[in-house]
Amino acid sequence: MKISSEFSKYAEHYGSHNVIQNKVVEKLISHVNGEPKNILDLGCGRGAVCKNIPWGYDSFTGIDFAQGMLELHPTSQTTKVVNGDFNDKLLFDNLQADKYDYIISASALQWADNLELVLQNIKKLNAPVALAIFTSNTFKTLNATASLDPILRTSDEINVLQKKYFDAAFEVVNYRLEFDSVREIFRYIKQSGVSGSRKVLDYKQTKKLMREYPVNYLEFEVAFITSD
């Protein structure tokens, strides 16, 4: 298992609250071999993967269960979006009707109800993969300070599962996003969507956490699974 780190400084002028997710997309695409012509993006959101692919392709299919996100995703003669849930086996049954040269998923599969089943279904599509999955060390200090149990899987758990289905490189990258104030940290959490809509603290507990949070950054840990 390869482990590396990257640091960033958050700034309002980025124009996006998805600083880390954008870095994840850039790294994933850098690991894609060749210039695949038929691409499947699982959990495509508003199109970060599609917008960052620098080569021409014949077809790009983006899958997401959030219709509001799909309405913001680019579409064209070669790019289509499908409202679907990767937790649904029927989706993968339907996807097998097409042939994909590459399967990409950036910052989505951590929300799988049954990650092993999803990886098993991805394997059945018989294409190289570039997958990025946030791990339990995301928000490590915040969870420890608030005495919250992580809701995501550990990198070791993800590695054990992916080895069952892929002959792929596995890399864990630790990101640290720095802020000018604790208030900005909590604003970022609220507006970026990286918490998975988790809300387990009431107002008083949140204020206490803001007073006691000991550092000026958030941690993110991402497991990258990429076919050679």
C-alpha positions in Angstrom: 0.0 0.0 0.0 1.5 3.3 -1.1 0.7 6.3 1.2 1.3 10.0 0.2 0.2 13.4 1.5 -0.8 16.7 0.0 -1.6 20.0 1.6 -3.8 22.9 0.5 -4.8 26.3 1.6 -8.5 27.0 1.3 -9.5 30.3 -0.3 -12.9 31.8 -1.1 -11.7 32.8 -4.6 -11.5 29.2 -5.7 -15.2 29.6 -6.5 -16.0 26.1 -5.2 -16.3 24.4 -1.9 -15.1 21.1 -3.5 -11.4 21.8 -3.4 -10.4 18.3 -2.3 -12.9 16.6 -4.6 -11.4 18.5 -7.6 -7.9 17.4 -6.6 -9.2 13.8 -6.4 -10.6 14.0 -9.9 -7.3 15.4 -11.3 -5.4 12.6 -9.7 -7.8 9.9 -11.0 -7.7 11.1 -14.6 -3.9 11.2 -14.5 -3.9 7.5 -13.7 -6.2 6.6 -16.7 -4.2 4.6 -19.2 -4.4 5.8 -22.8 -7.4 7.8 -24.1 -10.4 5.5 -23.6 -13.3 6.2 -26.0 -16.3 4.8 -24.0 -16.3 6.0 -20.4 -18.7 5.3 -17.5 -18.7 7.6 -14.5 -20.4 6.2 -11.3 -21.6 9.0 -9.0 -20.9 11.7 -11.6 -22.5 14.6 -9.7 -22.4 17.8 -11.7 -19.7 16.6 -14.0 -16.3 17.1 -12.5 -14.8 14.1 -14.2 -16.4 14.9 -17.6 -15.2 18.5 -17.5 -11.6 17.5 -16.7 -11.1 14.8 -19.4 -8.6 16.4 -21.8 -9.0 13.9 -24.7 -11.9 13.3 -27.2 -14.2 10.3 -26.6 -17.0 8.6 -28.4 -19.3 8.2 -25.4 -19.4 9.3 -21.8 -22.2 8.0 -19.5 -22.6 9.7 -16.1 -24.7 7.9 -13.5 -26.1 9.6 -10.4 -29.1 9.2 -8.1 -29.5 12.9 -7.6 -31.6 14.4 -10.4 -30.6 17.9 -9.4 -26.9 17.1 -9.9 -27.6 15.6 -13.3 -29.4 18.8 -14.4 -26.0 20.6 -13.9 -23.9 18.0 -15.7 -22.8 18.7 -19.2 -24.6 16.8 -22.0 -23.9 16.6 -25.7 -24.1 14.2 -28.6 -21.3 12.2 -26.9 -22.2 12.8 -23.3 -25.3 11.5 -21.6 -26.5 11.2 -18.0 -28.6 8.6 -16.4 -30.6 8.8 -13.1 -29.5 5.6 -11.3 -28.2 4.3 -8.0 -25.0 2.2 -7.9 -26.5 0.4 -4.9 -29.2 -1.0 -7.3 -28.2 -4.3 -9.0 -30.7 -3.6 -11.7 -28.6 -0.6 -12.8 -25.6 -2.8 -13.4 -27.8 -5.4 -15.2 -28.8 -2.6 -17.6 -25.2 -1.3 -17.9 -24.0 -4.7 -19.2 -25.9 -4.0 -22.4 -23.1 -1.6 -23.3 -19.3 -1.9 -23.6 -17.1 0.5 -21.6 -13.4 1.1 -22.1 -13.0 2.6 -18.6 -15.0 2.9 -15.4 -14.3 6.0 -13.2 -15.8 7.0 -9.9 -14.6 10.0 -7.9 -15.6 10.6 -4.3 -18.8 8.6 -4.4 -18.4 5.0 -3.6 -17.8 5.7 0.1 -21.6 6.0 0.3 -22.2 2.5 -1.0 -24.6 0.5 1.2 -22.6 -2.6 0.4 -19.3 -1.7 -1.1 -18.3 -5.3 -1.8 -21.4 -5.9 -3.9 -20.8 -2.6 -5.8 -17.2 -3.6 -6.5 -18.4 -7.1 -7.6 -20.9 -5.5 -10.0 -18.3 -3.1 -11.4 -16.0 -6.1 -12.0 -18.7 -7.7 -14.1 -18.5 -4.8 -16.5 -15.1 -6.1 -17.5 -13.2 -2.7 -17.9 -10.2 -1.0 -16.3 -11.1 1.1 -13.3 -10.0 4.4 -11.7 -11.9 4.7 -8.4 -11.5 7.1 -5.4 -13.1 6.3 -2.1 -12.9 8.6 1.0 -11.9 6.6 4.1 -12.6 6.8 7.9 -9.6 9.1 8.5 -11.5 11.9 6.8 -12.3 14.5 9.5 -10.1 12.5 11.9 -9.5 15.3 14.4 -13.0 16.6 14.2 -14.4 13.2 15.0 -12.0 12.6 17.8 -12.7 16.1 19.3 -16.5 15.5 19.1 -16.2 11.9 20.3 -17.9 10.7 17.1 -17.4 7.3 15.4 -16.3 7.5 11.8 -19.1 6.6 9.3 -16.8 5.6 6.5 -14.7 2.4 6.0 -11.0 2.2 6.8 -8.4 2.1 4.0 -7.5 -1.4 5.1 -11.2 -2.5 4.8 -11.4 -1.0 1.3 -8.1 -2.6 0.3 -9.2 -6.1 1.4 -12.4 -5.7 -0.7 -10.8 -4.3 -3.8 -8.2 -7.1 -3.9 -11.0 -9.6 -4.3 -12.1 -8.1 -7.6 -9.3 -6.1 -9.2 -5.7 -6.5 -10.1 -5.0 -2.8 -9.4 -2.7 -0.4 -7.8 -3.9 0.8 -4.4 -2.7 4.1 -3.0 -3.9 6.1 0.1 -3.5 9.8 -0.1 -3.9 12.1 2.9 -5.0 15.6 2.2 -5.0 18.5 4.6 -7.1 21.6 3.9 -6.1 24.7 5.9 -8.4 27.5 6.9 -8.1 31.0 8.4 -10.6 30.3 11.2 -12.6 27.5 12.8 -15.8 29.2 11.6 -14.6 28.8 8.0 -14.0 25.1 8.7 -17.5 24.5 9.8 -18.9 26.7 6.9 -16.9 24.5 4.5 -18.3 21.3 6.1 -21.9 22.6 5.7 -21.6 23.8 2.1 -19.3 21.2 0.5 -21.4 18.1 1.1 -18.4 16.1 2.3 -20.1 15.1 5.5 -22.7 13.0 3.7 -25.5 15.1 5.3 -24.6 13.8 8.7 -26.0 15.9 11.5 -25.5 14.4 14.9 -24.7 17.4 17.0 -27.2 20.0 18.3 -26.5 23.7 18.4 -24.9 23.7 21.8 -22.7 20.7 21.0 -21.6 22.3 17.7 -20.7 25.6 19.5 -18.7 23.6 22.0 -16.9 21.7 19.2 -16.0 25.0 17.5 -14.5 26.3 20.8 -12.5 23.2 21.4 -11.4 22.3 17.8 -7.6 22.3 18.2 -6.2 22.8 14.7 -6.8 25.1 11.7 -7.3 22.3 9.1 -9.5 19.4 8.1 -8.0 16.0 7.2 -9.2 13.9 4.2 -8.0 10.4 3.4 -8.7 8.9 0.0 -8.1 5.4 -1.3 -7.3 5.3 -5.0 -7.9 2.0 -6.9 -6.4 2.2 -10.4 -5.9 -0.5 -13.0 -2.4 -0.7 -14.5 
